[in-house]
Amino acid sequence: MEPSERFQIQIIAGKLKDKGCQIRNILTITGIITGCTSGVESSLDELKIDGIQTIEEDREVGAI
C-alpha cells in the first residue's frame, strides 16, 4: 500500500471484497491487508487497484 493511501485502508479492503476477495486481516499501522482471492483471476495483477503497491502470494516465513 502506498504511504499516502494508508488512511483509506478500509475503503481499499471494501473494493477487494467487491472483487470477490475474502479479507482476513487489516493491519492499519503497517498498511497490510491479508486475505484470499475468489480464485477466478488469471493472475494477482487483476486485483491491483489504486492504493495497492504490491500483491504477494502467501508464503511461509521462518525465524532462525
PAMARMI-670187 format. One record per residue (C-alpha): chain; x, y, z. Coordinates in nm, 2 decimals. Example, Ala and Ser with C-alpha at 12.3 -4.5 7.8 and 13.67 -1.06 7.14 Angstrom:
% residues 2
pt chain A | xx 1.23 | yy -0.45 | zz 0.78 .
pt chain A | xx 1.37 | yy -0.11 | zz 0.71 .
//
This chain:
% residues 64
pt chain A | xx 0.00 | yy 0.00 | zz 0.00 .
pt chain A | xx 0.13 | yy 0.34 | zz -0.09 .
pt chain A | xx 0.20 | yy 0.56 | zz 0.22 .
pt chain A | xx -0.04 | yy 0.83 | zz 0.11 .
pt chain A | xx -0.32 | yy 0.58 | zz 0.08 .
pt chain A | xx -0.29 | yy 0.42 | zz 0.43 .
pt chain A | xx -0.57 | yy 0.62 | zz 0.57 .
pt chain A | xx -0.80 | yy 0.47 | zz 0.31 .
pt chain A | xx -0.72 | yy 0.11 | zz 0.40 .
pt chain A | xx -1.09 | yy 0.03 | zz 0.49 .
pt chain A | xx -1.20 | yy 0.16 | zz 0.15 .
pt chain A | xx -0.94 | yy -0.04 | zz -0.03 .
pt chain A | xx -1.04 | yy -0.36 | zz 0.16 .
pt chain A | xx -1.40 | yy -0.29 | zz 0.06 .
pt chain A | xx -1.30 | yy -0.27 | zz -0.30 .
pt chain A | xx -1.12 | yy -0.60 | zz -0.28 .
pt chain A | xx -1.43 | yy -0.76 | zz -0.12 .
pt chain A | xx -1.63 | yy -0.63 | zz -0.42 .
pt chain A | xx -1.38 | yy -0.81 | zz -0.64 .
pt chain A | xx -1.46 | yy -1.14 | zz -0.46 .
pt chain A | xx -1.17 | yy -1.14 | zz -0.21 .
pt chain A | xx -1.22 | yy -1.27 | zz 0.15 .
pt chain A | xx -1.04 | yy -1.03 | zz 0.39 .
pt chain A | xx -0.87 | yy -1.19 | zz 0.69 .
pt chain A | xx -0.69 | yy -0.90 | zz 0.85 .
pt chain A | xx -0.65 | yy -0.53 | zz 0.80 .
pt chain A | xx -0.32 | yy -0.41 | zz 0.96 .
pt chain A | xx -0.37 | yy -0.03 | zz 0.95 .
pt chain A | xx -0.03 | yy 0.07 | zz 1.10 .
pt chain A | xx 0.17 | yy -0.13 | zz 0.85 .
pt chain A | xx -0.08 | yy -0.08 | zz 0.57 .
pt chain A | xx -0.12 | yy -0.45 | zz 0.50 .
pt chain A | xx -0.44 | yy -0.64 | zz 0.40 .
pt chain A | xx -0.44 | yy -1.02 | zz 0.42 .
pt chain A | xx -0.69 | yy -1.25 | zz 0.27 .
pt chain A | xx -0.78 | yy -1.49 | zz -0.02 .
pt chain A | xx -0.89 | yy -1.43 | zz -0.37 .
pt chain A | xx -1.20 | yy -1.57 | zz -0.53 .
pt chain A | xx -0.99 | yy -1.79 | zz -0.75 .
pt chain A | xx -1.13 | yy -1.68 | zz -1.08 .
pt chain A | xx -0.85 | yy -1.44 | zz -1.15 .
pt chain A | xx -0.59 | yy -1.54 | zz -1.41 .
pt chain A | xx -0.32 | yy -1.35 | zz -1.21 .
pt chain A | xx -0.29 | yy -1.15 | zz -0.89 .
pt chain A | xx -0.24 | yy -0.84 | zz -1.10 .
pt chain A | xx -0.61 | yy -0.84 | zz -1.18 .
pt chain A | xx -0.67 | yy -0.74 | zz -0.81 .
pt chain A | xx -0.43 | yy -0.44 | zz -0.82 .
pt chain A | xx -0.63 | yy -0.12 | zz -0.77 .
pt chain A | xx -0.54 | yy 0.23 | zz -0.68 .
pt chain A | xx -0.38 | yy 0.24 | zz -0.34 .
pt chain A | xx -0.22 | yy -0.10 | zz -0.36 .
pt chain A | xx 0.16 | yy -0.11 | zz -0.41 .
pt chain A | xx 0.22 | yy -0.48 | zz -0.43 .
pt chain A | xx 0.02 | yy -0.81 | zz -0.41 .
pt chain A | xx 0.20 | yy -1.12 | zz -0.30 .
pt chain A | xx 0.11 | yy -1.49 | zz -0.28 .
pt chain A | xx 0.11 | yy -1.64 | zz 0.06 .
pt chain A | xx 0.44 | yy -1.79 | zz 0.17 .
pt chain A | xx 0.59 | yy -1.94 | zz 0.48 .
pt chain A | xx 0.82 | yy -1.72 | zz 0.68 .
pt chain A | xx 1.05 | yy -1.87 | zz 0.94 .
pt chain A | xx 1.27 | yy -1.74 | zz 1.21 .
pt chain A | xx 1.63 | yy -1.85 | zz 1.27 .
//
